[in-house]
């Protein structure tokens, strides 16, 4: 029975966090560009979707994860985080990568233009989200070197994740080339539920500790 539940959860998670963003991209009425640009776009969409999925691959989602060993869940959470944090940290550079194969604006000039366009709220939020993501990644890798207990680190990690996802989602909605109504609804719904699950866990623990 537990094996069936695990298999079902894996299938559903794959459909929700990988299948749906690809489906929305494929069915969306977006201007198609070069194959390289579209591949990089899909990679970024899936990476961000799987980052949202991290909220569901945690202790805050224990009821749904019944049948899975928590140690295994945490291991998957860690591996997915390391891989797709790396992909998202490369995002600004992947934006200008196709410029190396096109005539026109030089990749370096395009990159500088992107990160210095401070009159765009989407760009500013993107830079803030990038810094938060970098902190998330570094504090996860070097957690054992930080002078804080595991419990304190978990709260810090969770709050930082909430702030990052909230800012990053607004950035994606504002500047994303593929953010039509379906994609926006998808990202807002996932981020909203994920943040709710985590906040509920903190509130329940806090109220339980005061009794």
C-alpha positions as CSV (number, residue, x, y, z in Angstrom):
1,X,0.0,0.0,0.0
2,X,2.8,2.4,1.0
3,X,4.7,1.6,-2.2
4,X,1.5,2.4,-4.2
5,X,1.2,5.7,-2.4
6,X,4.8,6.6,-3.1
7,X,4.4,5.8,-6.8
8,X,1.2,7.8,-7.0
9,X,2.9,10.8,-5.3
10,X,5.8,10.7,-7.7
11,X,3.6,10.6,-10.7
12,X,1.4,13.4,-9.5
13,X,4.4,15.6,-8.5
14,X,6.0,15.0,-12.0
15,X,2.8,16.0,-13.7
16,X,2.2,19.1,-11.5
17,X,5.8,20.5,-11.3
18,X,7.2,19.4,-14.7
19,X,4.3,18.4,-17.0
20,X,2.1,21.4,-16.4
21,X,4.6,24.2,-17.0
22,X,5.7,22.5,-20.2
23,X,2.1,22.0,-21.2
24,X,1.3,25.7,-20.6
25,X,4.3,26.7,-22.6
26,X,3.4,24.3,-25.5
27,X,-0.2,25.5,-25.7
28,X,0.5,29.1,-25.1
29,X,0.2,31.6,-27.9
30,X,3.7,32.9,-27.6
31,X,5.9,34.2,-30.4
32,X,8.3,31.3,-31.1
33,X,12.0,32.1,-31.2
34,X,15.2,30.0,-31.9
35,X,15.3,26.5,-30.6
36,X,18.1,27.5,-28.1
37,X,16.0,30.3,-26.6
38,X,13.0,28.1,-26.3
39,X,14.9,25.3,-24.6
40,X,16.4,27.8,-22.1
41,X,13.0,29.2,-21.5
42,X,11.5,25.8,-20.8
43,X,14.5,24.9,-18.5
44,X,13.9,28.1,-16.5
45,X,10.2,27.5,-16.2
46,X,10.7,24.0,-15.0
47,X,13.5,25.1,-12.6
48,X,11.2,27.7,-11.0
49,X,8.3,25.3,-10.8
50,X,10.5,22.7,-9.0
51,X,11.7,25.4,-6.6
52,X,8.0,26.0,-5.8
53,X,7.7,22.3,-5.4
54,X,10.3,22.4,-2.6
55,X,7.6,23.8,-0.3
56,X,5.6,20.5,-0.9
57,X,8.7,18.4,-0.4
58,X,9.2,19.3,3.2
59,X,7.9,18.6,6.8
60,X,5.1,21.2,6.2
61,X,3.5,18.7,3.8
62,X,3.8,15.6,6.1
63,X,0.2,14.5,5.6
64,X,0.5,14.1,1.8
65,X,4.0,12.6,2.1
66,X,2.6,9.7,4.3
67,X,4.4,6.5,3.2
68,X,7.7,8.3,2.5
69,X,10.6,8.2,4.9
70,X,11.2,11.8,6.0
71,X,15.0,11.3,5.7
72,X,14.5,10.3,2.0
73,X,12.2,13.3,1.4
74,X,14.9,15.7,2.9
75,X,17.5,14.1,0.7
76,X,15.4,14.7,-2.4
77,X,14.6,18.2,-1.2
78,X,18.4,18.9,-0.9
79,X,19.4,17.4,-4.3
80,X,16.6,19.2,-6.2
81,X,17.4,22.4,-4.4
82,X,21.1,22.2,-5.3
83,X,20.5,21.4,-8.9
84,X,17.8,24.0,-9.6
85,X,19.1,26.7,-7.5
86,X,22.2,26.4,-9.7
87,X,20.0,26.6,-12.8
88,X,18.2,29.7,-11.6
89,X,21.5,31.4,-10.5
90,X,22.6,30.9,-14.1
91,X,19.4,32.5,-15.4
92,X,20.8,36.0,-16.0
93,X,23.6,34.6,-18.0
94,X,21.4,32.1,-19.9
95,X,19.3,35.1,-21.0
96,X,22.3,36.5,-23.0
97,X,23.8,33.1,-24.1
98,X,22.0,33.1,-27.4
99,X,23.6,36.5,-28.3
100,X,26.8,34.6,-28.9
101,X,25.2,33.0,-31.9
102,X,23.4,36.0,-33.2
103,X,24.4,39.3,-34.8
104,X,23.6,42.6,-33.1
105,X,24.1,43.5,-29.5
106,X,27.1,41.9,-27.8
107,X,26.3,39.5,-24.9
108,X,28.3,41.5,-22.4
109,X,26.4,44.7,-23.4
110,X,23.1,42.9,-23.2
111,X,23.9,41.6,-19.7
112,X,25.0,45.0,-18.4
113,X,21.8,46.5,-19.8
114,X,19.7,43.9,-18.1
115,X,21.2,44.3,-14.6
116,X,21.4,48.1,-14.8
117,X,17.8,48.8,-15.9
118,X,16.7,50.0,-12.4
119,X,13.7,51.8,-13.7
120,X,12.0,48.5,-14.2
121,X,10.4,47.0,-11.0
122,X,10.6,43.6,-12.5
123,X,14.4,43.9,-13.0
124,X,14.9,45.3,-9.4
125,X,12.8,42.4,-8.0
126,X,14.8,40.0,-10.1
127,X,18.1,41.2,-8.7
128,X,16.7,41.1,-5.1
129,X,15.4,37.5,-5.7
130,X,18.8,36.5,-7.2
131,X,20.6,37.8,-4.0
132,X,18.1,35.9,-1.8
133,X,18.6,32.7,-3.8
134,X,22.3,33.0,-3.6
135,X,22.0,33.4,0.2
136,X,19.7,30.4,0.3
137,X,22.1,28.3,-1.6
138,X,25.2,29.3,0.4
139,X,23.6,28.9,3.8
140,X,22.3,25.5,2.8
141,X,25.8,24.3,1.6
142,X,27.6,25.7,4.6
143,X,24.9,25.1,7.2
144,X,27.3,23.2,9.5
145,X,29.7,26.1,9.5
146,X,27.0,28.5,10.7
147,X,26.8,29.3,14.4
148,X,23.1,28.4,14.8
149,X,21.2,25.4,15.8
150,X,19.4,23.2,13.2
151,X,16.1,24.4,14.5
152,X,17.1,28.1,14.1
153,X,18.5,27.4,10.7
154,X,15.3,25.7,9.5
155,X,13.2,28.7,10.6
156,X,15.7,31.1,8.9
157,X,15.7,28.9,5.7
158,X,11.9,28.8,5.7
159,X,11.4,32.5,6.1
160,X,14.1,33.3,3.5
161,X,12.4,30.9,1.1
162,X,9.0,32.5,1.6
163,X,10.5,36.0,0.9
164,X,12.4,34.7,-2.1
165,X,9.4,32.9,-3.7
166,X,7.1,35.9,-3.1
167,X,9.5,38.3,-4.8
168,X,10.6,35.9,-7.5
169,X,6.9,35.1,-8.5
170,X,6.2,38.8,-8.9
171,X,9.4,39.1,-11.0
172,X,8.3,36.2,-13.2
173,X,4.8,37.6,-13.7
174,X,6.1,41.0,-14.5
175,X,8.9,40.1,-17.0
176,X,8.2,36.5,-18.0
177,X,7.8,36.0,-21.7
178,X,5.6,33.0,-21.2
179,X,3.4,34.3,-18.4
180,X,-0.1,34.2,-19.8
181,X,-3.2,33.8,-17.6
182,X,-2.7,30.0,-17.2
183,X,0.9,30.3,-16.3
184,X,0.3,33.2,-13.9
185,X,-2.5,31.3,-12.2
186,X,-0.3,28.2,-11.9
187,X,2.6,30.0,-10.3
188,X,0.5,32.1,-8.0
189,X,-1.5,29.1,-6.8
190,X,1.5,26.9,-6.2
191,X,3.4,29.7,-4.4
192,X,0.3,30.7,-2.3
193,X,-0.3,27.1,-1.2
194,X,3.4,26.5,-0.5
195,X,3.7,29.6,1.6
196,X,0.5,28.8,3.4
197,X,1.7,25.3,4.3
198,X,5.0,26.6,5.7
199,X,3.4,29.5,7.7
200,X,0.8,27.1,9.1
201,X,3.6,24.8,10.3
202,X,5.3,27.7,12.1
203,X,2.1,29.0,13.6
204,X,1.1,25.6,14.9
205,X,4.5,25.0,16.4
206,X,4.5,28.5,18.0
207,X,1.0,28.0,19.5
208,X,1.9,24.5,20.6
209,X,5.0,25.9,22.3
210,X,3.1,28.5,24.3
211,X,0.6,26.0,25.8
